[in-house]
């Protein structure tokens, strides 16, 4: 049976190294989605996620705004609406809003 989630609660994320980051859980185990989670991440102007790495492949879809993806080796990729980036396991990275307005992206990660 299909599960619908509506109006997820957005919370301010306070991670060391992150700024102006809000996150909302759109789907996950509590909603019957046992294989992956889907989150909406909002980055305020000059906002960024903390530098992190995951033990599994993670995907980000850029919905609104432009971000710079900083890789573990210092390389930068500029991402625009409609772009998707796949981050491989154990690859340290962070995302930085390069727009003057809020950026919205979708993060999909396996459980």
N, C-alpha and C positions, 0 to 999 in steps of 0.2 A: 504494500500500500504506500502511496506517495505521502510524504511528510512536508508540510508547508511551515516555514518560519516567517514571522512577521515582526516588523518594528523592533529589531534587535537593539539592546541597550548599548550605547557607545560609552566607553570608559577611557579616561586619560591614562596612558601608560607612562609609568615612571621607571625608566631603565637607565642605568648608568651609561652616559654617552648619547642618549636619545633626547630629542627636544620636540615639543609641540606635536606629540604623537597621540592619536586616539585610535581605539580599536573596537570593533564590534564582531562578536562571534555570530556568523550567519548560519552555519551548520556544523555539527559535530556529534559526538556520541550521545549527548543528551537528547538530540533530535532524531536519533536512530541512524545517524550517519557514522558507521563504525570503521570505515576504511580511511577517511581523511577528514580534515577540518577546512572550512572556508571562512576567511575573515575579511572584513572591510577595514582598511587602514587609511586614516586621514592624517595628512601632514600639513600643519599650518605653514605660513610663510617662513622660510628658513628652517623649517622643521626637518628632523632626520630620525631614522631608526638607529638603535644602538648597533654597533658592530657585533655581528653574531655569526655563528655557523650552526648547521643542523646535521644530524646523523643520517638524514634522508633527503632525497631530491625535493625541492620546493619550487613552486611556480608563482610568479607575480604577474598580474595583468594590470596595465595602467589604464584606468578608466577616465580620469580627468587630470589635466595638468602635466607638467614635465618634471622628471626626476633624473638625478645622476646616480648611477649604480657604481659604487666603489668596490672593487675586487680586493682580495687579499694581497695582491702584488702591487696595489696602487693604481692599476689601470681603471679608467672611467669609461662608462658607456652612458650616453644620453638617451633617455627613453621618453616617448611621447604617447598620447592617448592611442589605444589600440595595440600597443606593443606588449608582447609577453616575453618574460625572461625566465629561463630555467636555471636554477642555482643547484649545482651538484653537491652531494654530501661532503661535509667538512670544509666547504669553501667559505671562508670568512668574507663577509660583505656588509654593506649598509646602504640605505637609500636616503638621498637628500633632495628636498624640494628646491628646485631652481626657479620656481615661479613666484610671483608676488601674491598669488591667491592659493587657496587650499588645494592640495593634491589628494585624489582618491584612488586607491589601488585595491585590488583583490588578491589575497594570498591563499593559495591552496597547498596544503601539506598533508602527507599521509600520516596515519596514526602509528 
